[in-house]
Amino acid sequence: MTYLEFKESCKQWLFDFGNYSEARVELLAMLCAHESLGGRYRKQVNGPALSIYQVEKIAHDDAWNRHRSIKMRAMQSGVVQDWPLMEHSDKYATFVAMHIIALDPNPIPTEPEQMAQWCKKHWNKGGKATPEKYLNDYTKWINGKL
């Protein structure tokens, strides 16, 4: 999918979930660009993560168990907890990812360099990715070169 296709879908999903912000859309775009190369990989190569955001089951379940508003928002949006959906439903994956993001009480960064730092610190804590790689993949995707 292209960056613009993702962005339009993501905006609509976040509106549907009552959780839209431009910063959230762009952070999710950066995650998608790096983690799955713009939606190309929905299952981690040699790993357990699923979705365009490459979420592991433990993070999925943690969001459902720890985030205060997830069950209420799920009921309002007609979403049901379903791990296998992570691989096949970008809307469901976005629902889960926005709640994982919300576990950080700080405001979502708005500048790409800060978003890349956030991705490394909060999404890819022990992984190999660097903030520079997040930023590079995001920029490439926006420019249609990913």
Rosetta blueprint (number, residue, H / E / L):
1 M L
2 T L
3 Y H
4 L H
5 E H
6 F H
7 K H
8 E H
9 S H
10 C H
11 K H
12 Q H
13 W H
14 L H
15 F H
16 D H
17 F L
18 G L
19 N L
20 Y L
21 S L
22 E H
23 A H
24 R H
25 V H
26 E H
27 L H
28 L H
29 A H
30 M H
31 L H
32 C H
33 A H
34 H H
35 E H
36 S L
37 L L
38 G L
39 G L
40 R L
41 Y L
42 R L
43 K E
44 Q L
45 V L
46 N L
47 G L
48 P L
49 A L
50 L E
51 S L
52 I L
53 Y L
54 Q L
55 V E
56 E L
57 K H
58 I H
59 A H
60 H H
61 D H
62 D H
63 A H
64 W H
65 N H
66 R H
67 H L
68 R L
69 S L
70 I H
71 K H
72 M H
73 R H
74 A H
75 M H
76 Q H
77 S H
78 G L
79 V L
80 V L
81 Q L
82 D L
83 W L
84 P L
85 L H
86 M H
87 E H
88 H H
89 S L
90 D H
91 K H
92 Y H
93 A H
94 T H
95 F H
96 V H
97 A H
98 M H
99 H H
100 I H
101 I H
102 A H
103 L L
104 D L
105 P L
106 N L
107 P L
108 I L
109 P L
110 T L
111 E L
112 P H
113 E H
114 Q H
115 M H
116 A H
117 Q H
118 W H
119 C H
120 K H
121 K H
122 H H
123 W H
124 N L
125 K L
126 G L
127 G L
128 K L
129 A L
130 T L
131 P H
132 E H
133 K H
134 Y H
135 L H
136 N H
137 D H
138 Y H
139 T H
140 K H
141 W H
142 I H
143 N L
144 G L
145 K L
146 L L
